[in-house]
Amino acid sequence: MSMSAESMSRDNLDAWLNTKLDELLPKKLEAIEAAKTPSMAIIATKGTLDWAYPPFILASTGAALGWDVTIFFTFYGLALLKKDFNADVSPLGNPAMPMKMPFGPKWFQSINWNMPNLMMAGIPGFEKVATTLMKKTIKNCGVATITELRELSLEAGVKFVACQMTVELFGFSHDDFIPEVKDYVGAASFLPVAQTSNVCLFI
């Protein structure tokens, strides 16, 4: 076979391969993407009772859908991992918080008690009152407690990761937290998890 004939044969083969790749590759990539398990990374930064719900609700729901879910607890979010978790509600700075009474007749329970921040800051013990009302409302509505949601998340396979820098910053010990927390890492270890997640949430 002459060099020109051999060159043409290679060109034809390359053209055929390129055509086949153009036909098959998109379908293959689509099949791989469809078979991939979705993942979610949540960064939990707050430790009050009301802010404890979003990360655990989202995590347990994602895990129930078959997703790989990791929660990175940092700063005040570390409180959600404590064995003796018992957080309060902080209505101060949250004027959108609806204050409804969880007792009395229906017309009374339907009233929104919009409390100005000045009043919330100036009345001693207001946070305890708001917390009591919130816990009563949660119980009346049959909503799971934070510890129940935390256990549900763990049972569903959600990975709990604690920020080691914040643990040291606040003077915590690993013994302060539930034993299911296996990983105590820094931001550099968590960022690759967040980078490759389909959904990444900051709460």
Buried (B, 14 or more C-beta within 10 A) or exposed (E): EEEEEEEEEEEEEEEEEEEEEEEEEEEEEEEEEEEEEEBBBBBBBBBBBBBBBBBBBBBBBBBBEEBBBBBBBBBBBBBBBBEEBEBBBBBBEBEEBEBEBBEEEEEEEEEEEEBEEEEBEEEEEBBEBBBEBBBEBBEEEEEBBBBEBBBBBBEBBBBBBBBBBBBEEEEBEEEBBBEBBEEBBEEEBBEEBBEEBEBBBEB
